[in-house]
C-alpha cells in the first residue's frame, strides 16, 4: 500500500459532512491495516446524564475499523456489513481515541476490531465488524484526493 492512499483516505474522512458539520474536532491517522481516530469530547455529544452518547462510541469504533480495512483496499470504498460494540465505561471529558486493526481478510470479507481509549489510556469501549468491498470506486468525487 502507498502513503498517498492513506493520505487520500484521511482527507476523505476529515472532509466528510458528518466530520465537518457535527464531529468538528476529529483527527485521523491511517497506515497499513491500522487506523487511529481522535475526537475532543464536547457537551454537544452528551446524553441526559452528562456523558457521551453511545452513538459517538459506535461512530468512533466503526470509523476506526472501517479505515483499517479500507487501508488495504485501494480501488473501492468498503462497506460495514455488521458491527457490534461493547461499552465499558462512560466518559465526559478529554480526547478519546479509537484504534482499528484488521483481524481477518479473505477475497470477499474483512473483519476488523477497534478499541476506544480515554485520554489517560483507559479502555472505554470496543467493537468488531465485518466489511465488504463495494462497487463504489475511490475517486476525487467522494473526496478521495490529495
C-alpha positions as CSV (number, residue, x, y, z in Angstrom):
1,X,0.0,0.0,0.0
2,X,1.1,3.6,-0.5
3,X,1.4,6.6,1.7
4,X,-0.6,8.5,-0.9
5,X,-3.5,6.1,-0.5
6,X,-3.5,6.6,3.3
7,X,-3.4,10.4,3.0
8,X,-6.3,10.4,0.5
9,X,-8.3,8.3,2.9
10,X,-7.5,10.7,5.7
11,X,-8.6,13.7,3.7
12,X,-11.8,11.9,2.6
13,X,-12.6,11.2,6.2
14,X,-11.8,14.7,7.5
15,X,-13.9,16.4,4.8
16,X,-17.0,14.2,5.0
17,X,-20.0,16.2,6.0
18,X,-20.5,14.4,9.3
19,X,-17.0,15.3,10.4
20,X,-17.1,18.9,9.3
21,X,-20.7,19.7,10.5
22,X,-21.1,17.5,13.6
23,X,-17.8,16.0,14.7
24,X,-15.6,19.0,14.1
25,X,-12.5,18.1,16.2
26,X,-11.7,14.8,14.6
27,X,-8.2,13.6,13.8
28,X,-7.2,10.6,11.7
29,X,-4.1,8.6,11.0
30,X,-4.1,5.6,8.6
31,X,-1.4,3.1,7.8
32,X,-1.4,-0.5,6.5
33,X,-4.2,-2.4,8.3
34,X,-4.4,0.2,11.2
35,X,-6.2,3.4,11.7
36,X,-6.5,5.9,14.6
37,X,-9.4,8.3,15.0
38,X,-9.4,11.0,17.7
39,X,-12.1,13.3,19.0
40,X,-12.2,16.0,21.6
41,X,-15.2,15.5,23.8
42,X,-17.8,18.3,23.8
43,X,-21.1,18.7,25.7
44,X,-22.8,18.5,22.3
45,X,-22.1,14.8,22.3
46,X,-23.7,14.2,25.8
47,X,-26.9,12.3,26.6
48,X,-29.1,13.4,29.5
49,X,-26.7,12.1,32.2
50,X,-23.8,14.2,31.0
51,X,-21.6,11.7,29.3
52,X,-21.1,10.9,25.6
53,X,-24.0,9.2,23.9
54,X,-23.5,5.6,22.7
55,X,-23.8,6.8,19.1
56,X,-20.4,8.5,19.5
57,X,-18.9,5.3,20.7
58,X,-20.3,3.5,17.7
59,X,-19.1,6.1,15.2
60,X,-15.6,6.2,16.6
61,X,-15.3,2.4,16.7
62,X,-16.8,1.8,13.3
63,X,-14.8,4.5,11.7
64,X,-11.5,3.2,13.1
65,X,-12.2,-0.4,12.0
66,X,-13.6,0.8,8.6
67,X,-10.4,2.7,7.7
68,X,-8.2,-0.1,8.9
69,X,-10.0,-2.2,6.3
70,X,-10.0,0.5,3.5
71,X,-6.3,1.0,4.0
72,X,-5.9,-2.5,2.4
73,X,-8.4,-1.7,-0.5
74,X,-7.1,0.8,-2.9
75,X,-9.7,0.8,-5.7
76,X,-13.0,0.8,-3.9
77,X,-14.9,2.1,-0.9
78,X,-15.7,-0.7,1.7
79,X,-19.0,-1.1,3.5
80,X,-19.7,-2.1,7.0
81,X,-22.0,-5.1,6.9
82,X,-22.2,-5.6,10.6
83,X,-20.7,-4.1,13.7
84,X,-21.0,-4.9,17.4
85,X,-19.9,-2.6,20.2
86,X,-19.4,-3.0,23.9
87,X,-19.4,0.0,26.2
88,X,-17.1,-0.4,29.2
89,X,-17.3,2.9,31.0
90,X,-18.8,6.4,30.5
91,X,-16.6,9.4,29.7
92,X,-17.4,13.1,29.8
93,X,-14.1,15.0,29.1
94,X,-10.8,14.9,27.3
95,X,-9.8,13.4,24.0
96,X,-11.0,9.9,23.0
97,X,-9.0,7.7,20.6
98,X,-10.2,4.7,18.6
99,X,-7.7,2.3,17.2
100,X,-8.8,-0.1,14.5
101,X,-6.9,-3.2,13.3
102,X,-7.5,-5.9,10.8
103,X,-8.2,-9.3,12.3
104,X,-9.1,-11.3,9.2
105,X,-9.3,-10.9,5.4
106,X,-10.4,-13.1,2.5
107,X,-11.4,-12.3,-1.0
108,X,-14.9,-11.0,-0.1
109,X,-14.8,-10.5,3.7
110,X,-12.7,-8.3,6.1
111,X,-13.0,-8.5,9.9
112,X,-11.6,-5.6,11.9
113,X,-11.7,-4.7,15.6
114,X,-11.3,-1.4,17.3
115,X,-10.8,-0.2,20.9
116,X,-11.8,3.2,22.2
117,X,-9.5,4.8,24.8
118,X,-9.8,7.7,27.1
119,X,-7.0,10.4,27.2
120,X,-5.4,8.6,30.1
121,X,-5.3,5.3,28.2
122,X,-8.3,3.6,29.9
123,X,-10.4,1.4,27.6
124,X,-13.9,2.8,27.3
125,X,-15.4,0.6,24.6
126,X,-14.5,-1.9,21.9
127,X,-16.1,-3.3,18.8
128,X,-15.8,-5.9,16.0
129,X,-17.2,-5.5,12.5
130,X,-17.5,-7.2,9.1
131,X,-16.7,-5.3,6.0
132,X,-17.1,-5.9,2.3
133,X,-15.7,-4.3,-0.8
134,X,-18.3,-2.2,-2.7
135,X,-18.7,-1.3,-6.3
136,X,-18.1,2.3,-5.5
137,X,-14.7,3.5,-6.8
138,X,-12.4,5.6,-4.7
139,X,-12.4,8.8,-6.7
140,X,-12.0,12.5,-6.1
141,X,-15.8,12.8,-6.5
142,X,-16.1,11.3,-3.0
143,X,-13.2,13.2,-1.6
144,X,-10.5,10.7,-2.2
145,X,-7.8,13.1,-3.3
146,X,-4.7,14.9,-2.1
